Amino acid sequence: MDPSLAPPGTPRGGPVVRLTCVDHRVTIRSLDAAHPRSCREEAVPEIRPFRGLRYVPDVVGDLAAVVSPPYDVIGPEERQRLASRHRANVVAIELPVEAAGDEPDDRYRRAARTLASWRSDGTLRKDPHPAVYVYEQTYRVPGAAEERVQRGFFARLRLEPLGPGGGVLPHERTLTGPKEDRYRLLRALGANVSPVVVLQERQDETERLLDAIVADPSDVDLVDDDGVRHRSWVVVASGTPEGTAERLCELAGRAPLTIADGHHRYETALRYRDERRMTRSCEEDPPFDHLLVLILGTGSTRPTVLPTHRLVLGLGDDAAARLVERAGELFDVAPATADDVVAAMAEPAPEGGGRIGLLTRHGSAVLRVRRETIEPYLPAGGEALRRLDVTLLGVALDRLAGVDAAAVTRGERVRYTKSPAEAATAVADPSSGVDAAFLLDATPVEAVVEVARDGDVMPQKSTYFYPKAITGLVINPHES
């Protein structure tokens, strides 16, 4: 249905909604009560090409010297190393730091001046035509020999409120501190430097289009400090529905997208959009109504999700010594040495999940959940949330170790690590303060999508998507 055929009073530029009926499908801009309720309403996202702001190789030289990891995985030492690597490393505008004598917000204003100077001196150049930017990462999971490929594309996504039934779905809660930092930076820059990463449900046609694109030589080819190879292709929009860029956007907009990484950036962009609308309410389809996203599929080149293991503090020797025995209240317990537990958890996760490794100085074990036993203690929510291993672990921490969800959220009793070996070392050292470690299998990508579709959010530190999208390949300026 043409948007012009929507009922009188229907607002322009609202969230796209797909009405799925028994024998047909239509997509319109928005709904009101005049539409038949016999149809199932499903909001879908709006994706489009854009004119990206990119580094000019002839000016900056090696592109590997000017890109960086995302801001939230950069520590102070790495930030300093990146800044010293090249005068135009993107970390200067993505993660500005305070200088002596700075007033509040000075670092954000300094980042904005830096961005403006790079545009003026030719370090960055805005592409002449709208495009999508196909992106491929070739990598190995830490500790594994198998080579994997992650593939998707950068585009603009129209912002809309997060929530059940929307075209963009969250899977985790956000924290106030990181959002305030990102808001102040966005307000100063007027540009998205790093993307929000979203998951597109598997589309075979999307995979075929991307396969054809990456068969050609890439526009960017670099290897980062972790050995991940990053390649990118500029796919210029033709302005017709038959164009490859347009087709990729249309396919991605057929079903809701799930945020994988970047919830804080998304919510920040919503706040910034609302602020800008108050001062520029007459502008039609303003660029700040959109943000930069990296759209990844959940098919053959799906992203990898790594587990985040839990280190429990403050149990005391007596409680830690009873953990393996008490685990039998909720799990089938297979006692083992710490090395054997670590080795067992390195094996592929069992069908249906429910496996957790437990390490203490007084004994260790591999635990297999008894669903019927743990069922009464599971939190409210959809089935996808209730069967997650991290949800099962939340029950175990509460029932067996006296660490409830509030204590986990406050960070008082639990620390986190990606390394099973690090967890085992911490448990073995009495001076570490760690009394027990719980090792988890990775959360399946499909589970992330299912939880979001149910309108639920996952427990803290449920997912760690790897590898992270590199920052600096393409910037989204809030301009036409």
Secondary structure, DSSP 4 states (H G I P E B T S, - for coil): --GGGSPTTPPTT--EEEEE-SS-EEEES---TTS-TTSEEEEE--EE-B--EEE-HHHH--GGGT-B--GGG--HHHHHHHHHH-TT-THHHHS----TTPPTTHHHHHHHHHHHHHHHTTSEEE-SS-EEEEEEEEEE-TT---EEEEEEEEEEEE----STTSSEE--S---HHHHHHHHHHHHHH-EE-SPEEEEEPP-HHHHHHHHHHHTSPPSEEEE-TTS-EEEEEEEE--SSTTSHHHHHHHHHTTSPEEEEE-HHHHHHHHHHHHHHHHH-TT-SS-GGGEEEEEEEESSTTPPEEE--EEEEES--HHHHHHHHHHGGGTEEEEEE-HHHHHHHHTSPPPTT--EEEEEETTEEEEEEE-HHHHGGGSPSS-HHHHT-HHHHHHHHHHHHH---HHHHHHTSSEEEES-HHHHHHHHH-GGG-EEEEEEEPPPPHHHHHHHHHTT--PPTT--EEESPPPBSS-BEES--
